[in-house]
Amino acid sequence: MDPKISKLEKIVTRMSFMELAKATSNFSQDHEIGQGMLGKMYKALVPNGWTIAIKRLHGSENLEDEFVSEITTLGSLRQQNLVPLIVFCLDKDERLLVYKYMPNGNLPELHSTDEKAHFLDFPLRVKIVGGVAEALTWLHHGEYFHVVHSNISIKCILLDKNFDPKISNFWEAILAKPVVDESLGFTSCNKDVYEFGVVLLELLTRKESYQLNCSTVNTESLQ
């Protein structure tokens, strides 16, 4: 067996391409639920009764580092506000990542008028902010490791059936043992903190970052 596959299998369960193709009717449009920077997302029901989200990477030969980083980082982490990575598939040129399905998807465009945006009232938005802050604190100050996400944004925050937030997209993350690199925390963590601040303002004001300025944050916007 390929040593790389053996290493990844020690972190996350491996599944065959044929099983995932069968679960999605050969990746039909009926199962497609989104398109991200790395590939298309599909929803599927597997024999054990789980509903899963499958990310099929496009141009996989150019995304090997991102694929391995997602598995070695997110696959090693267990925290209530991180999206669970449960399976991977590496088969010839195919690279797929399988997550627990989040019924309420990505955070909606909060400035829009769609139904879900109206449902996200102020207390719920505060709850989401608190969950993301708790996850980042856990990542940055772990006893045995420090993790910097490096790409925090509204788009990487998913919502489960209870609208609890789950951070996703760890393919740019940095993981290090504190005893090895005490300096990892400062500059890199500051980037996460800054990006979290942007997410906070977007959530509380229902505006995108480019629309924000000092006059944006007023009592009327926090309703």
SULHU-V702847 format. One record per residue. N is the residue number from 1. RES is the residue in one small letter. SS is DSSP state (2 for helix, 1 for strand, 0 for the rest). PHI is phi in degrees with one decimal (999 if undefined). Layout:
BEGIN
n & res & ss & phi
N & RES & SS & PHI
N & RES & SS & PHI
END
This chain:
BEGIN
n & res & ss & phi
1 & m & 0 & 999
2 & d & 0 & -57.8
3 & p & 2 & -57.3
4 & k & 2 & -64.5
5 & i & 2 & -64.5
6 & s & 2 & -59.1
7 & k & 2 & -65.1
8 & l & 2 & -68.1
9 & e & 2 & -66.4
10 & k & 0 & -74.6
11 & i & 0 & -103.2
12 & v & 0 & -135.7
13 & t & 1 & -63.3
14 & r & 1 & -98.9
15 & m & 0 & -130.9
16 & s & 0 & -78.5
17 & f & 2 & -62.8
18 & m & 2 & -61.9
19 & e & 2 & -63.4
20 & l & 2 & -71.9
21 & a & 2 & -63.9
22 & k & 2 & -64.7
23 & a & 2 & -65.4
24 & t & 0 & -110.4
25 & s & 0 & 52.2
26 & n & 0 & 60.2
27 & f & 0 & 56.1
28 & s & 0 & -74.6
29 & q & 2 & -62.6
30 & d & 2 & -62.6
31 & h & 2 & -96.0
32 & e & 1 & -73.6
33 & i & 1 & -124.2
34 & g & 1 & 173.7
35 & q & 1 & -136.0
36 & g & 0 & -115.3
37 & m & 0 & -64.2
38 & l & 0 & -95.7
39 & g & 1 & 166.8
40 & k & 1 & -87.1
41 & m & 1 & -109.0
42 & y & 1 & -129.5
43 & k & 1 & -103.7
44 & a & 1 & -150.7
45 & l & 1 & -109.8
46 & v & 0 & -103.6
47 & p & 0 & -53.4
48 & n & 0 & -78.2
49 & g & 0 & 95.2
50 & w & 0 & -76.5
51 & t & 1 & -97.6
52 & i & 1 & -123.5
53 & a & 1 & -114.4
54 & i & 1 & -110.6
55 & k & 1 & -100.8
56 & r & 1 & -99.8
57 & l & 1 & -68.8
58 & h & 0 & -95.6
59 & g & 0 & 52.1
60 & s & 2 & -57.1
61 & e & 2 & -64.3
62 & n & 2 & -96.7
63 & l & 0 & -121.0
64 & e & 2 & -61.3
65 & d & 2 & -63.5
66 & e & 2 & -65.1
67 & f & 2 & -60.7
68 & v & 2 & -66.9
69 & s & 2 & -63.2
70 & e & 2 & -60.8
71 & i & 2 & -70.6
72 & t & 2 & -70.5
73 & t & 2 & -90.9
74 & l & 2 & -63.5
75 & g & 0 & -64.1
76 & s & 0 & -93.6
77 & l & 0 & -108.1
78 & r & 0 & -135.7
79 & q & 0 & -151.7
80 & q & 0 & -63.0
81 & n & 0 & -109.3
82 & l & 1 & -114.6
83 & v & 0 & -68.5
84 & p & 0 & -73.1
85 & l & 1 & -93.1
86 & i & 1 & -111.8
87 & v & 1 & -151.8
88 & f & 1 & -131.0
89 & c & 1 & -136.6
90 & l & 1 & -130.5
91 & d & 1 & -144.5
92 & k & 0 & 55.1
93 & d & 0 & -91.4
94 & e & 1 & -89.1
95 & r & 1 & -132.5
96 & l & 1 & -133.2
97 & l & 1 & -123.8
98 & v & 1 & -120.1
99 & y & 1 & -120.7
100 & k & 1 & -65.6
101 & y & 0 & -71.4
102 & m & 0 & -105.9
103 & p & 0 & -58.1
104 & n & 0 & -98.2
105 & g & 0 & 59.7
106 & n & 1 & -73.2
107 & l & 0 & -57.4
108 & p & 0 & -69.2
109 & e & 0 & -69.9
110 & l & 0 & -71.2
111 & h & 0 & -88.9
112 & s & 0 & -82.6
113 & t & 0 & -112.5
114 & d & 0 & -72.1
115 & e & 2 & -59.5
116 & k & 2 & -67.8
117 & a & 2 & -61.6
118 & h & 2 & -66.8
119 & f & 2 & -69.5
120 & l & 0 & -79.6
121 & d & 0 & -73.8
122 & f & 2 & -61.0
123 & p & 2 & -59.5
124 & l & 2 & -69.4
125 & r & 2 & -64.6
126 & v & 2 & -64.4
127 & k & 2 & -59.6
128 & i & 2 & -64.9
129 & v & 2 & -58.3
130 & g & 2 & -62.4
131 & g & 2 & -65.1
132 & v & 2 & -67.0
133 & a & 2 & -62.1
134 & e & 2 & -63.0
135 & a & 2 & -64.2
136 & l & 2 & -65.0
137 & t & 2 & -61.0
138 & w & 2 & -63.5
139 & l & 2 & -66.6
140 & h & 2 & -74.6
141 & h & 0 & -124.7
142 & g & 0 & -62.3
143 & e & 0 & -67.6
144 & y & 0 & -109.4
145 & f & 0 & -160.1
146 & h & 1 & -122.0
147 & v & 1 & -125.2
148 & v & 1 & -110.8
149 & h & 0 & -68.7
150 & s & 0 & 79.6
151 & n & 0 & -154.4
152 & i & 0 & -72.9
153 & s & 0 & -160.3
154 & i & 2 & -54.4
155 & k & 2 & -69.2
156 & c & 2 & -96.6
157 & i & 1 & -105.7
158 & l & 1 & -102.0
159 & l & 1 & -123.6
160 & d & 0 & -82.0
161 & k & 0 & -64.7
162 & n & 0 & -97.9
163 & f & 0 & 63.1
164 & d & 0 & -78.9
165 & p & 1 & -78.3
166 & k & 1 & -133.4
167 & i & 1 & -79.5
168 & s & 0 & -126.2
169 & n & 0 & 61.2
170 & f & 0 & -99.9
171 & w & 0 & -74.0
172 & e & 0 & -108.4
173 & a & 0 & -69.3
174 & i & 1 & -117.9
175 & l & 1 & -122.9
176 & a & 1 & -149.9
177 & k & 0 & -79.6
178 & p & 0 & -54.9
179 & v & 0 & -69.9
180 & v & 0 & -86.8
181 & d & 0 & -140.6
182 & e & 0 & -66.4
183 & s & 0 & -83.1
184 & l & 2 & -55.8
185 & g & 2 & -61.7
186 & f & 2 & -73.8
187 & t & 2 & -63.6
188 & s & 2 & -67.2
189 & c & 2 & -63.8
190 & n & 2 & -59.5
191 & k & 2 & -62.9
192 & d & 2 & -60.3
193 & v & 2 & -63.5
194 & y & 2 & -61.4
195 & e & 2 & -65.5
196 & f & 2 & -63.4
197 & g & 2 & -59.9
198 & v & 2 & -64.7
199 & v & 2 & -59.6
200 & l & 2 & -56.2
201 & l & 2 & -65.8
202 & e & 2 & -63.2
203 & l & 2 & -66.8
204 & l & 2 & -75.6
205 & t & 2 & -103.1
206 & r & 0 & 60.7
207 & k & 0 & -124.9
208 & e & 0 & -78.4
209 & s & 2 & -58.6
210 & y & 2 & -69.5
211 & q & 2 & -91.9
212 & l & 0 & -87.0
213 & n & 0 & -152.8
214 & c & 0 & -60.2
215 & s & 0 & -81.5
216 & t & 0 & -69.7
217 & v & 0 & -84.0
218 & n & 0 & -134.6
219 & t & 0 & -63.0
220 & e & 0 & -66.9
221 & s & 0 & -73.2
222 & l & 0 & -97.2
223 & q & 0 & -113.8
END
